[in-house]
Amino acid sequence: MPGAAPGSLVIRTSYGDTARQTDGPGLRFGAGDPLLDQIAYSRGRFMLASGATELVLPAWPEVQRVVEDCR
């Protein structure tokens, strides 16, 4: 979403929007975070937005494999 607060990341999936505060240059997720499943099982694509920058990514099977391998 354009205009998101500095230091925050908005993740949009087919399940809805979620805002997360970033700690420095990265964002960490716990292995059991349900947002990872929402990203992996999002229909078609998901979006990452920080400030005025938006990145739309395909929800390819590789995303699900990375989530499963990290657990």
C-alpha positions as a LaTeX table, in Angstrom:
\begin{tabular}{lrrr}
\hline
Residue & $x$ (\AA) & $y$ (\AA) & $z$ (\AA) \\
\hline
Met1 & 0.00 & 0.00 & 0.00 \\
Pro2 & 1.49 & 3.32 & $-0.93$ \\
Gly3 & 2.00 & 5.56 & 2.06 \\
Ala4 & 2.76 & 2.76 & 4.52 \\
Ala5 & 4.59 & 3.96 & 7.62 \\
Pro6 & 8.40 & 4.03 & 7.43 \\
Gly7 & 9.91 & 0.88 & 8.86 \\
Ser8 & 6.85 & $-1.20$ & 8.03 \\
Leu9 & 6.13 & $-3.79$ & 5.39 \\
Val10 & 2.65 & $-4.58$ & 4.13 \\
Ile11 & 2.13 & $-8.11$ & 2.83 \\
Arg12 & $-0.99$ & $-8.58$ & 0.70 \\
Thr13 & $-2.21$ & $-12.11$ & $-0.06$ \\
Ser14 & $-5.56$ & $-13.53$ & $-1.13$ \\
Tyr15 & $-6.24$ & $-13.86$ & 2.63 \\
Gly16 & $-5.93$ & $-10.11$ & 3.23 \\
Asp17 & $-3.35$ & $-7.47$ & 4.18 \\
Thr18 & $-0.89$ & $-7.77$ & 7.06 \\
Ala19 & 1.46 & $-5.02$ & 8.25 \\
Arg20 & 4.71 & $-5.90$ & 10.00 \\
Gln21 & 7.28 & $-3.59$ & 11.58 \\
Thr22 & 10.80 & $-4.11$ & 10.27 \\
Asp23 & 13.81 & $-4.14$ & 12.57 \\
Gly24 & 16.56 & $-2.62$ & 10.50 \\
Pro25 & 17.21 & $-3.98$ & 7.01 \\
Gly26 & 15.29 & $-7.25$ & 7.37 \\
Leu27 & 12.14 & $-8.90$ & 8.59 \\
Arg28 & 12.09 & $-12.17$ & 10.51 \\
Phe29 & 9.30 & $-14.74$ & 10.71 \\
Gly30 & 8.89 & $-17.53$ & 13.23 \\
Ala31 & 8.75 & $-21.02$ & 11.70 \\
Gly32 & 5.11 & $-21.42$ & 12.76 \\
Asp33 & 3.97 & $-17.96$ & 11.58 \\
Pro34 & 0.63 & $-18.37$ & 9.76 \\
Leu35 & 1.58 & $-15.53$ & 7.41 \\
Leu36 & 4.08 & $-17.86$ & 5.73 \\
Asp37 & 1.24 & $-20.25$ & 4.88 \\
Gln38 & $-0.86$ & $-17.35$ & 3.61 \\
Ile39 & 1.97 & $-16.33$ & 1.28 \\
Ala40 & 2.59 & $-19.92$ & 0.11 \\
Tyr41 & $-1.09$ & $-20.66$ & $-0.54$ \\
Ser42 & $-2.09$ & $-17.27$ & $-1.91$ \\
Arg43 & $-3.96$ & $-17.56$ & $-5.19$ \\
Gly44 & $-1.87$ & $-16.36$ & $-8.12$ \\
Arg45 & 0.45 & $-13.86$ & $-6.48$ \\
Phe46 & 1.26 & $-11.86$ & $-3.35$ \\
Met47 & 2.48 & $-8.30$ & $-2.86$ \\
Leu48 & 5.09 & $-6.71$ & $-0.63$ \\
Ala49 & 4.81 & $-2.94$ & $-0.10$ \\
Ser50 & 7.04 & $-0.56$ & 1.80 \\
Gly51 & 6.37 & 3.15 & 1.51 \\
Ala52 & 5.73 & 3.94 & $-2.16$ \\
Thr53 & 7.47 & 0.76 & $-3.38$ \\
Glu54 & 5.37 & $-2.27$ & $-4.30$ \\
Leu55 & 6.64 & $-5.65$ & $-5.41$ \\
Val56 & 4.21 & $-8.20$ & $-6.85$ \\
Leu57 & 5.49 & $-11.79$ & $-6.84$ \\
Pro58 & 4.01 & $-15.01$ & $-8.21$ \\
Ala59 & 2.98 & $-17.62$ & $-5.64$ \\
Trp60 & 4.90 & $-20.38$ & $-7.37$ \\
Pro61 & 5.41 & $-23.80$ & $-5.73$ \\
Glu62 & 8.98 & $-22.80$ & $-4.82$ \\
Val63 & 7.61 & $-20.45$ & $-2.14$ \\
Gln64 & 5.77 & $-23.34$ & $-0.48$ \\
Arg65 & 8.88 & $-25.54$ & $-0.69$ \\
Val66 & 11.02 & $-22.91$ & 1.04 \\
Val67 & 8.47 & $-22.57$ & 3.85 \\
Glu68 & 8.31 & $-26.34$ & 4.30 \\
Asp69 & 12.11 & $-26.73$ & 4.21 \\
Cys70 & 12.58 & $-24.02$ & 6.84 \\
Arg71 & 10.18 & $-25.74$ & 9.23 \\
\hline
\end{tabular}
